Amino acid sequence: MKIKTVSLSIFSIALLGLIGYRIVANSSESEKNNKKVANKPVMSVNAILISEKDYANTISLSGSIEANETVEIRSEISGVVEKIYFSEGTNVSKGQVLIKVNDIELRAQLSQAQTRQRLASENERRAKLLLQKEAISQEEYDIASAEFRSLKAQTQLIQAQIAKTTIRAPFSGKIGLRNISPGTYVTPSLLITNLVNTNQLKITFSIPEKYTSQVQVSTIIKFKVAGTSETFEAKIYAIEPSIDITTRTLQVRAAIENKNNSLFPGTYANVELPLDIVKNAILIPSEAIIPIQNGKKVYVAVNNMATERIIKTDTRTENKVLVLEGLKKGDTLITSGMMSLKTDAPVKVTLE
């Protein structure tokens, strides 16, 4: 019994000694850490308080302005240019004559074909009368009739070729620079000039795959072009039905009335495409974000100490980024000196 009591006493004394040692050791370690923190230089930084607000989400894209209609003017037949009826850089109307190719040979062929057609028509008429009198067989009449139809088709073909010697504007627009002169021998492969309709223009751009469900026909977009500070508006009228598997983007097209002809086809455009409204959004300055291997991070001040936060972002404006995860309302976000900061570094915060 005495042995048991002595054993319990020794165990209790050992346990109390161990507890006391840990208390003293932890106190000593805490004092050392406090001394280390106290010895660290305090860094002065600027910061902002994170707030939430509704955000009209938009994405910036690159687009290209194109003419509503554009065509290369070429001759469908070969021949010598007899006359040019347009001036370079001027507006022309739909159906207006642009070029006349010499057709004297075709008209001679037409006269010959019409003469043969008239003779064949008379032969067919006579054969029909003889057939009715049973003076000839049905086969003989069919031969005469086929000859007439063949010559009639040949006449129509030559007339169509003569019509092609007169080149007309397929739509109203502005004519470009011409590459021929009167007397030039033109062929279907020779480019005569270009015709462009610039009264209405198209803007073509591509959006990333993840935003495809947020784009709709009739959406109004805004865009800017080089050389002017004016902001233009256009309306989306067509969306490609499938995503490009190479770029994982969806092609979209918008239309704009080209008032005063201030925009030119081929111009590069900076497009702002509106998406959905984000409720209680958190927007932070882009300079507060530090790119890292697996994403992005920021520093927040907690009890005058710098603390690292991994964040997830979405779209960005000219100088701000939308944060989806990693920050909350009321956080103190450090906006200066981030590259010199480390976790648990003491900071002196000045709110902007």
QUIGI-V918982 format. One record per residue. N is the residue number from 1. PHI is phi in whole degrees, 0 to 359 (* if undefined). OMEGA is omega in radians with two decimals (999 if undefined). D_LAST is the distance of its C-alpha to the last C-alpha in Angstrom with 2 decimals. Layout:
# QUIGI-V918982
N_PHI_OMEGA_D_LAST, N_PHI_OMEGA_D_LAST
This chain:
# QUIGI-V918982
1_*_3.12_74.65, 2_296_3.13_73.79, 3_298_3.13_72.56, 4_296_-3.13_70.14, 5_295_3.14_68.80, 6_295_-3.13_68.33, 7_296_3.12_66.49, 8_296_3.13_64.09, 9_294_3.13_63.43, 10_297_3.14_62.76, 11_296_-3.14_60.34, 12_296_-3.14_58.46, 13_296_-3.14_58.19, 14_295_3.14_56.90, 15_296_3.12_54.27, 16_295_3.11_53.02, 17_295_3.12_52.91, 18_296_3.13_50.84, 19_297_3.13_48.32, 20_298_3.13_48.08, 21_296_-3.13_47.56, 22_295_3.13_44.69, 23_297_-3.14_42.97, 24_295_-3.13_43.36, 25_296_3.13_42.30, 26_297_3.12_39.11, 27_296_3.14_38.27, 28_294_3.14_38.88, 29_294_3.12_36.77, 30_296_3.11_33.87, 31_296_3.12_34.21, 32_296_3.14_34.25, 33_296_3.12_31.06, 34_296_3.12_29.32, 35_294_3.13_30.65, 36_297_3.13_29.40, 37_296_-3.13_25.85, 38_294_-3.12_26.16, 39_280_3.13_27.45, 40_289_3.11_24.59, 41_290_3.12_22.13, 42_279_-3.09_18.67, 43_261_3.11_16.09, 44_276_-3.10_12.73, 45_225_2.99_10.08, 46_266_-3.11_6.46, 47_207_3.06_6.00, 48_230_3.05_5.64, 49_273_-3.13_8.49, 50_290_3.08_11.40, 51_232_-3.14_13.16, 52_243_3.07_16.52, 53_201_3.09_18.05, 54_290_-3.04_21.27, 55_229_3.06_21.26, 56_280_-3.03_24.12, 57_289_3.06_24.83, 58_226_3.06_26.13, 59_236_3.12_27.28, 60_265_-3.08_27.84, 61_225_3.07_31.42, 62_257_-3.14_33.87, 63_228_-3.14_36.91, 64_228_3.13_40.04, 65_273_-3.12_41.68, 66_232_3.05_45.39, 67_291_3.11_48.26, 68_298_3.07_49.50, 69_221_3.06_52.97, 70_213_-3.10_54.20, 71_212_3.02_57.66, 72_270_3.14_59.70, 73_276_3.10_62.89, 74_225_3.09_65.90, 75_271_3.12_69.62, 76_282_3.13_71.20, 77_233_3.12_74.48, 78_269_3.12_75.60, 79_169_-3.13_77.17, 80_268_3.13_77.05, 81_290_-3.11_74.55, 82_271_-3.13_76.67, 83_204_3.08_74.02, 84_247_-3.01_70.25, 85_253_-3.13_69.11, 86_232_3.03_65.38, 87_251_-3.10_63.30, 88_300_3.05_60.34, 89_75_-3.14_56.90, 90_254_3.10_58.35, 91_274_3.09_58.00, 92_233_-3.13_60.88, 93_259_3.10_61.93, 94_300_3.13_62.85, 95_88_-3.14_66.52, 96_292_3.13_66.80, 97_288_-3.14_69.17, 98_253_-3.06_67.46, 99_223_3.01_70.18, 100_237_3.11_73.94, 101_266_-3.12_75.70, 102_303_-3.08_79.44, 103_235_-3.07_81.42, 104_299_3.13_85.04, 105_292_3.14_86.09, 106_294_3.14_84.57, 107_291_3.06_86.37, 108_293_3.10_89.64, 109_295_3.13_89.04, 110_295_3.13_88.29, 111_299_3.13_91.58, 112_294_-3.12_93.49, 113_293_3.13_91.83, 114_293_3.09_92.52, 115_296_3.13_96.20, 116_295_3.13_96.53, 117_293_3.12_94.77, 118_297_3.11_97.23, 119_294_3.13_100.14, 120_295_3.12_98.75, 121_294_3.12_98.22, 122_293_3.10_101.85, 123_296_-3.13_103.04, 124_293_3.13_101.04, 125_295_-3.14_102.57, 126_294_3.14_106.09, 127_297_3.13_105.54, 128_294_3.11_104.43, 129_295_3.13_107.67, 130_294_3.11_109.77, 131_296_3.14_108.01, 132_296_3.12_108.87, 133_270_-3.13_112.53, 134_59_3.11_112.26, 135_276_3.08_113.24, 136_228_-3.14_110.41, 137_276_3.09_108.53, 138_297_-3.12_105.04, 139_297_3.13_103.89, 140_295_3.10_105.06, 141_293_-3.14_103.20, 142_299_3.12_99.99, 143_296_3.14_100.21, 144_296_-3.14_100.57, 145_293_3.14_97.71, 146_295_3.12_95.39, 147_298_3.13_96.25, 148_295_-3.13_95.29, 149_295_3.14_91.93, 150_295_3.14_91.12, 151_292_3.09_91.87, 152_295_3.11_89.88, 153_295_3.12_86.81, 154_295_3.09_87.32, 155_297_3.13_87.34, 156_296_3.12_84.09, 157_295_3.13_82.49, 158_294_3.10_83.47, 159_298_3.10_82.19, 160_294_3.11_78.80, 161_293_3.09_78.74, 162_294_3.12_79.56, 163_298_-3.13_76.70, 164_286_3.11_74.31, 165_284_3.05_75.38, 166_255_-3.09_73.40, 167_265_-3.09_69.66, 168_245_3.10_67.54, 169_288_-3.13_63.81, 170_287_3.09_62.77, 171_202_3.12_59.96, 172_284_3.14_58.55, 173_175_3.14_56.05, 174_256_-3.13_55.66, 175_276_-3.12_58.13, 176_267_3.13_57.07, 177_280_-3.13_58.89, 178_270_-3.11_62.47, 179_249_-3.10_64.00, 180_227_3.05_67.64, 181_225_3.04_70.16, 182_303_-3.09_73.39, 183_98_3.11_75.97, 184_292_3.07_73.53, 185_272_-3.09_74.90, 186_261_3.06_72.20, 187_228_3.13_71.94, 188_300_-3.12_69.68, 189_274_-3.08_67.59, 190_272_3.08_66.91, 191_282_-3.14_63.63, 192_274_3.11_64.52, 193_191_3.07_61.10, 194_243_3.06_58.04, 195_238_-3.06_57.42, 196_231_3.04_53.88, 197_262_-3.08_52.76, 198_252_3.11_49.38, 199_295_3.03_49.38, 200_231_-3.11_47.41, 201_240_3.09_45.24, 202_240_3.04_44.02, 203_243_-3.14_40.76, 204_250_3.11_41.20, 205_211_-3.11_38.39, 206_239_3.13_38.07, 207_245_3.11_35.66, 208_299_-3.06_35.13, 209_305_-3.03_37.47, 210_291_-3.12_34.93, 211_258_-3.01_34.03, 212_298_-3.11_37.67, 213_287_-3.08_37.96, 214_259_-3.11_35.13, 215_253_-3.11_36.82, 216_226_3.04_39.43, 217_296_-3.13_41.84, 218_82_3.05_40.91, 219_291_3.11_37.15, 220_270_3.09_35.60, 221_248_3.05_33.61, 222_242_3.14_31.76, 223_207_3.08_32.21, 224_231_3.08_31.92, 225_233_-3.14_34.36, 226_293_3.07_34.33, 227_94_3.11_35.29, 228_209_3.12_33.76, 229_267_-3.11_30.41, 230_291_3.08_32.18, 231_258_-3.12_31.33, 232_256_3.10_34.54, 233_239_3.09_35.44, 234_217_-3.12_38.11, 235_245_3.09_39.66, 236_293_-3.14_40.45, 237_238_-3.13_44.23, 238_208_3.11_45.21, 239_229_3.11_43.96, 240_302_-3.08_45.86, 241_286_-3.12_47.65, 242_220_-3.13_46.92, 243_272_3.08_44.25, 244_291_-3.05_44.91, 245_288_3.14_45.78, 246_279_-3.08_44.95, 247_262_-3.08_41.38, 248_57_3.11_40.69, 249_231_3.13_39.51, 250_244_-3.10_40.81, 251_273_-3.09_41.81, 252_232_-3.14_40.96, 253_227_3.13_42.27, 254_236_-3.10_41.15, 255_242_3.11_43.06, 256_216_3.02_42.15, 257_283_-3.07_44.36, 258_271_-3.12_44.34, 259_291_3.12_44.42, 260_62_3.14_45.64, 261_51_-3.12_45.93, 262_277_3.13_42.48, 263_247_-3.09_41.97, 264_236_3.06_44.22, 265_302_-3.13_45.38, 266_94_-3.12_44.12, 267_287_3.05_40.66, 268_280_-3.11_37.65, 269_234_3.02_35.14, 270_264_-3.00_31.50, 271_261_3.00_31.72, 272_249_-3.10_29.09, 273_258_3.11_30.82, 274_285_3.08_29.56, 275_247_-3.11_30.09, 276_273_3.06_29.57, 277_270_3.14_26.89, 278_266_3.12_24.78, 279_278_3.08_24.19, 280_51_-3.11_21.16, 281_280_3.06_19.71, 282_248_3.11_16.69, 283_245_-3.13_15.05, 284_233_3.10_12.76, 285_298_-3.11_12.01, 286_295_-3.13_15.32, 287_287_3.12_14.20, 288_277_-3.04_13.16, 289_264_3.11_16.84, 290_246_3.10_19.61, 291_292_3.05_23.14, 292_231_-3.00_25.79, 293_301_-3.04_29.51, 294_253_3.13_29.61, 295_156_-3.11_26.43, 296_221_3.10_22.67, 297_219_3.05_20.37, 298_222_3.03_16.76, 299_242_3.02_15.50, 300_241_3.12_14.03, 301_265_3.10_13.69, 302_232_-3.10_16.67, 303_54_3.11_17.83, 304_62_3.07_15.94, 305_234_3.10_17.77, 306_282_-3.14_16.93, 307_233_-3.11_18.80, 308_279_3.06_19.98, 309_229_3.02_20.17, 310_274_-3.08_22.54, 311_239_3.03_21.54, 312_241_-3.06_23.69, 313_245_3.10_22.51, 314_233_-3.09_24.27, 315_282_3.12_23.77, 316_222_3.04_21.08, 317_263_-3.12_20.05, 318_298_-3.10_19.46, 319_222_3.14_16.04, 320_227_-3.10_15.50, 321_232_3.10_17.78, 322_278_-3.11_19.32, 323_258_3.14_19.52, 324_266_-3.09_22.78, 325_217_3.02_22.90, 326_110_3.12_21.08, 327_229_3.11_17.96, 328_221_-3.14_17.92, 329_301_3.13_16.06, 330_96_3.08_14.05, 331_295_3.08_13.57, 332_261_-3.07_10.61, 333_270_3.10_10.39, 334_281_-3.05_10.01, 335_243_3.13_9.18, 336_220_3.07_10.73, 337_68_-3.06_14.18, 338_296_-3.08_15.58, 339_291_3.13_19.00, 340_263_-3.08_19.43, 341_277_2.99_18.54, 342_225_3.13_21.34, 343_299_3.14_21.86, 344_71_3.06_21.82, 345_286_3.12_20.29, 346_291_-3.12_18.69, 347_226_3.02_15.01, 348_248_-2.96_12.90, 349_264_2.97_9.41, 350_244_-3.09_6.43, 351_285_3.12_3.79, 352_273_999_0.00
